[in-house]
Amino acid sequence: MKEIIEWLLKGDVSIQYLTHRELLCSDLSIQKQLQNRIQTEGFGARYLSMKRPNGHWGVFYYQHKWTSTHYTLLDLKNLGIPESCASCVEMVKRMFGECQLDDGGLNLAKSKLPSDVCVDGMILNYSSYFCNGESFLDKLVHYLLSQQKPDGGFSWDNKSLVGDPHTTICVLEGFEQYLRSKGRKSLMKIDQAKQRAREYLLGNDLFIFSSDKRYRKLTFPFRYRYDLLRALFYFAKQNDLKESRLIPAINWLIEKRQNDKLWVLENEHPGNVHFQMEEIGSPSRFITLMALYILKTGNWI
């Protein structure tokens, strides 16, 4: 384990910060020092440098994948860049001012279409992080709560009567980050919605037997897509790994570990990117860190 930690700490400053936060539980002063450097070094600084003069990354809020403002904000949040990052705070506030609909959802396209609940879940995730406690988040949460399907899942398809795993995990992550923020309204309703969505995933065996093989491939960044690693990381963050229905997925994760005790990046979702953070087929610091966090939280290591 010591050698793996040393290997992680040789990575990008964002990996160093996340390792100290998730695995080492280091003193907050150490964490803060590393976190502040994400804005000026490595991956975080590269993302920030690609912001255009009009404030956007890519062409617009959702154009194009994965270089748009939306996905760049999500990437920066997942790297652990400080919540106070001015470039991110500015664009989140602009997004809500320009794109929030009367019902609380957001339409990030230049059209009259209703919002996409999957996208709304991701927006709630990073917006709760960068704009902690803003009232516009409450309106978005109210909308998301109204969109839960009878089976407990959520779906991008407003007309569907059933959920899908992609949208469900995005909304669950959004609720988790929102509950950490100051805008803590409708807590009982959120807890009830989370429980129903949890049962949706567990009742479907985390979709481990799905015909979509990508669910069982190690991927990062996740983008909007569901997979087993992402689901397990969510359950670990909820300190909810004692559930027996998670055992097949935990065994899957353990079996994915290579002889060198690391995990390899197996897949990436096609689309334009600002730059490659890691290479397919090579040991992944991001995935290894998440896998170790999951196993550590569940007392499997």
C-alpha positions as CSV (number, residue, x, y, z in Angstrom):
1,M,0.0,0.0,0.0
2,K,2.9,2.4,0.8
3,E,4.3,2.0,-2.7
4,I,0.9,2.7,-4.3
5,I,0.5,5.8,-2.2
6,E,3.9,7.0,-3.3
7,W,3.0,6.3,-6.9
8,L,-0.2,8.3,-6.5
9,L,1.7,11.2,-5.0
10,K,3.9,11.4,-8.0
11,G,0.9,12.3,-10.2
12,D,-0.8,15.5,-11.0
13,V,-1.3,17.9,-8.2
14,S,-5.1,17.1,-8.3
15,I,-4.3,13.5,-7.7
16,Q,-2.0,14.5,-4.8
17,Y,-4.8,16.5,-3.3
18,L,-7.4,13.8,-3.7
19,T,-5.0,11.2,-2.3
20,H,-4.4,13.3,0.9
21,R,-8.2,13.9,1.1
22,E,-9.6,10.5,0.4
23,L,-6.9,8.0,1.5
24,L,-4.5,9.7,3.9
25,C,-7.1,12.0,5.6
26,S,-4.2,14.5,6.1
27,D,-4.3,17.7,8.0
28,L,-6.6,20.3,6.4
29,S,-3.7,22.7,6.0
30,I,-1.9,20.2,3.8
31,Q,-5.0,19.5,1.8
32,K,-5.7,23.2,1.3
33,Q,-2.2,24.0,0.1
34,L,-2.4,21.2,-2.5
35,Q,-6.0,22.2,-3.5
36,N,-5.0,25.8,-4.2
37,R,-2.3,24.7,-6.5
38,I,-4.8,22.9,-8.8
39,Q,-5.7,26.4,-10.2
40,T,-2.1,27.1,-11.3
41,E,-0.6,23.7,-12.0
42,G,-1.2,20.6,-14.0
43,F,-4.6,19.5,-15.3
44,G,-6.6,22.2,-13.5
45,A,-4.5,25.0,-14.9
46,R,-4.7,23.6,-18.4
47,Y,-8.5,23.5,-18.2
48,L,-8.7,27.0,-17.0
49,S,-6.3,28.2,-19.7
50,M,-8.7,27.0,-22.4
51,K,-11.5,29.3,-21.4
52,R,-12.5,31.6,-24.2
53,P,-12.7,35.4,-24.1
54,N,-16.5,35.2,-23.9
55,G,-16.2,33.1,-20.7
56,H,-17.2,29.7,-22.3
57,W,-15.2,26.6,-22.8
58,G,-16.0,25.0,-26.1
59,V,-18.8,26.7,-28.1
60,F,-21.6,27.1,-25.6
61,Y,-22.9,25.5,-22.3
62,Y,-23.3,22.1,-23.9
63,Q,-21.6,22.4,-27.3
64,H,-19.5,20.4,-27.9
65,K,-19.0,17.3,-25.9
66,W,-16.7,17.0,-24.0
67,T,-15.2,20.5,-24.3
68,S,-18.3,22.5,-23.5
69,T,-18.7,24.7,-20.4
70,H,-20.9,22.1,-18.8
71,Y,-18.5,19.2,-18.9
72,T,-15.4,21.4,-18.2
73,L,-17.1,22.6,-15.0
74,L,-17.8,19.0,-14.1
75,D,-14.2,17.9,-14.8
76,L,-12.8,20.8,-12.7
77,K,-15.1,19.9,-9.8
78,N,-14.0,16.3,-9.9
79,L,-10.4,17.3,-9.9
80,G,-11.0,19.1,-6.6
81,I,-10.3,22.6,-7.7
82,P,-11.2,25.1,-5.0
83,E,-15.0,25.9,-4.7
84,S,-14.1,29.6,-4.8
85,C,-12.5,29.3,-8.3
86,A,-13.7,32.6,-9.8
87,S,-13.9,31.3,-13.4
88,C,-16.2,28.5,-12.3
89,V,-18.4,30.5,-10.0
90,E,-18.9,33.1,-12.7
91,M,-20.0,30.6,-15.3
92,V,-22.3,28.7,-13.0
93,K,-24.1,32.0,-12.1
94,R,-24.3,32.9,-15.8
95,M,-25.7,29.5,-16.7
96,F,-28.5,29.8,-14.2
97,G,-29.3,33.3,-15.2
98,E,-29.4,32.5,-18.9
99,C,-30.7,28.9,-19.0
100,Q,-32.9,28.1,-16.0
101,L,-36.5,27.5,-17.0
102,D,-39.6,28.4,-15.1
103,D,-40.0,24.8,-13.8
104,G,-36.5,24.9,-12.3
105,G,-34.7,22.7,-14.8
106,L,-32.1,24.1,-17.2
107,N,-31.9,24.0,-21.0
108,L,-28.3,24.4,-22.0
109,A,-29.1,24.2,-25.7
110,K,-30.0,27.1,-28.0
111,S,-33.5,25.8,-28.4
112,K,-37.0,25.6,-26.8
113,L,-36.6,22.0,-25.6
114,P,-37.4,21.1,-22.0
115,S,-34.4,20.3,-19.8
116,D,-32.6,17.0,-19.7
117,V,-32.9,15.5,-16.2
118,C,-29.5,13.7,-16.6
119,V,-27.8,17.0,-17.4
120,D,-29.7,18.7,-14.6
121,G,-28.3,16.2,-12.1
122,M,-24.8,16.9,-13.2
123,I,-25.5,20.7,-13.0
124,L,-26.7,20.3,-9.4
125,N,-23.5,18.4,-8.6
126,Y,-21.0,21.0,-9.7
127,S,-23.2,24.1,-9.1
128,S,-23.8,23.1,-5.4
129,Y,-20.0,22.9,-5.1
130,F,-19.2,26.2,-6.8
131,C,-22.2,28.2,-5.7
132,N,-22.9,26.8,-2.2
133,G,-26.2,27.9,-0.8
134,E,-27.5,29.9,-3.8
135,S,-31.3,30.0,-3.9
136,F,-31.4,29.0,-7.6
137,L,-30.2,25.5,-6.5
138,D,-33.4,25.0,-4.4
139,K,-35.5,25.5,-7.5
140,L,-33.5,23.0,-9.4
141,V,-33.8,20.4,-6.6
142,H,-37.6,20.9,-6.5
143,Y,-37.8,20.2,-10.2
144,L,-35.6,17.1,-9.9
145,L,-37.7,15.7,-7.1
146,S,-40.8,16.0,-9.3
147,Q,-39.2,14.0,-12.0
148,Q,-38.6,10.7,-10.2
149,K,-40.1,7.7,-12.0
150,P,-42.5,5.1,-10.4
151,D,-39.6,2.5,-10.3
152,G,-37.5,5.0,-8.2
153,G,-35.1,5.8,-11.0
154,F,-34.7,9.0,-13.0
155,S,-34.6,9.4,-16.8
156,W,-33.5,11.9,-19.4
157,D,-36.7,10.9,-21.2
158,N,-39.6,13.0,-19.8
159,K,-42.2,10.7,-21.3
160,S,-40.7,7.5,-20.0
161,L,-42.3,5.6,-17.1
162,V,-39.0,4.0,-16.1
163,G,-35.6,5.2,-15.0
164,D,-32.2,4.7,-16.5
165,P,-28.9,4.2,-14.6
166,H,-27.1,7.1,-16.3
167,T,-29.6,9.7,-15.2
168,T,-30.2,8.1,-11.8
169,I,-26.5,8.2,-10.8
170,C,-26.1,11.8,-12.0
171,V,-29.1,12.9,-9.9
172,L,-27.9,11.0,-6.9
173,E,-24.5,12.7,-7.1
174,G,-26.2,16.0,-7.4
175,F,-28.3,15.4,-4.3
176,E,-25.2,14.3,-2.4
177,Q,-23.3,17.5,-3.2
178,Y,-26.4,19.7,-2.6
179,L,-26.9,18.2,0.9
180,R,-23.3,19.3,1.7
181,S,-24.2,22.9,0.8
182,K,-26.0,25.5,2.7
183,G,-29.2,25.3,0.7
184,R,-30.7,22.5,2.8
185,K,-34.4,22.6,2.0
186,S,-36.7,19.6,1.6
187,L,-34.3,17.3,3.3
188,M,-36.9,14.6,4.0
189,K,-38.1,14.6,0.4
190,I,-34.5,14.3,-0.8
191,D,-33.7,11.5,1.6
192,Q,-36.9,9.6,0.4
193,A,-35.9,10.2,-3.2
194,K,-32.4,9.0,-2.6
195,Q,-33.7,5.8,-0.9
196,R,-36.0,5.0,-3.8
197,A,-33.2,5.6,-6.3
198,R,-30.8,3.5,-4.2
199,E,-33.3,0.6,-4.4
200,Y,-33.7,1.1,-8.1
201,L,-29.9,0.5,-8.6
202,L,-29.7,-2.3,-6.1
203,G,-32.9,-4.0,-7.3
204,N,-31.3,-4.2,-10.7
205,D,-28.0,-5.7,-9.3
206,L,-26.3,-2.4,-10.1
207,F,-26.8,-3.5,-13.8
208,I,-23.8,-5.7,-13.5
209,F,-25.3,-8.2,-15.9
210,S,-26.4,-5.6,-18.5
211,S,-25.7,-6.2,-22.1
212,D,-23.9,-2.9,-22.2
213,K,-20.3,-4.0,-21.5
214,R,-19.2,-0.5,-20.8
215,Y,-20.9,-0.8,-17.4
216,R,-18.2,-3.2,-16.5
217,K,-15.2,-1.3,-17.9
218,L,-13.0,1.1,-15.9
219,T,-13.6,4.6,-17.3
220,F,-12.7,8.1,-16.2
221,P,-14.0,10.8,-16.6
222,F,-17.4,9.3,-16.3
223,R,-19.1,12.1,-18.2
224,Y,-22.9,11.4,-18.0
225,R,-22.5,7.6,-18.3
226,Y,-23.2,5.0,-15.6
227,D,-20.8,2.2,-14.7
228,L,-20.0,0.0,-11.8
229,L,-17.0,1.9,-10.5
230,R,-19.1,5.1,-10.4
231,A,-21.9,3.4,-8.6
232,L,-19.6,1.9,-6.0
233,F,-17.8,5.2,-5.5
234,Y,-21.2,6.8,-4.8
235,F,-22.2,4.1,-2.3
236,A,-18.8,4.5,-0.6
237,K,-19.3,8.2,-0.3
238,Q,-22.6,7.4,1.4
239,N,-20.8,5.0,3.7
240,D,-23.3,2.4,2.4
241,L,-21.1,-0.5,1.5
242,K,-22.5,-3.1,3.9
243,E,-25.4,-3.9,1.6
244,S,-25.0,-7.6,0.5
245,R,-26.3,-6.8,-3.0
246,L,-23.1,-4.9,-3.6
247,I,-20.8,-7.9,-3.1
248,P,-20.8,-9.0,-6.8
249,A,-19.7,-5.5,-7.8
250,I,-17.1,-5.4,-5.1
251,N,-15.7,-8.8,-6.3
252,W,-15.7,-7.4,-9.8
253,L,-13.6,-4.4,-8.7
254,I,-11.1,-6.6,-6.8
255,E,-10.8,-8.9,-9.8
256,K,-10.0,-5.9,-12.0
257,R,-6.8,-5.2,-10.0
258,Q,-3.6,-6.0,-11.9
259,N,-0.7,-7.9,-10.6
260,D,1.1,-4.7,-9.8
261,K,-1.9,-3.9,-7.5
262,L,-3.0,-1.0,-9.7
263,W,-6.1,-0.5,-11.9
264,V,-5.9,0.2,-15.6
265,L,-7.9,2.7,-17.7
266,E,-10.0,0.4,-19.9
267,N,-12.3,2.8,-21.7
268,E,-13.1,6.4,-22.6
269,H,-16.3,7.8,-24.0
270,P,-15.9,9.0,-27.6
271,G,-15.9,12.8,-28.1
272,N,-13.8,15.9,-28.3
273,V,-11.6,16.5,-25.3
274,H,-9.4,19.4,-24.2
275,F,-6.5,17.0,-23.6
276,Q,-5.9,13.4,-22.5
277,M,-5.3,13.1,-18.8
278,E,-4.5,9.4,-19.0
279,E,-4.0,6.7,-21.7
280,I,-6.2,3.7,-22.3
281,G,-4.4,0.5,-21.3
282,S,-2.1,2.2,-18.8
283,P,-2.4,2.2,-15.0
284,S,-4.8,5.0,-14.0
285,R,-4.2,7.1,-10.9
286,F,-7.7,8.3,-10.9
287,I,-9.3,4.9,-11.0
288,T,-6.7,3.4,-8.6
289,L,-7.5,6.1,-6.1
290,M,-11.2,5.6,-6.4
291,A,-10.9,1.8,-6.1
292,L,-8.7,2.1,-3.0
293,Y,-11.2,4.5,-1.5
294,I,-14.0,2.1,-2.1
295,L,-12.1,-0.9,-0.7
296,K,-10.8,1.1,2.3
297,T,-14.3,2.5,3.2
298,G,-15.7,-1.0,3.0
299,N,-12.8,-2.5,5.1
300,W,-11.7,-4.8,2.2
301,I,-8.1,-3.7,2.6
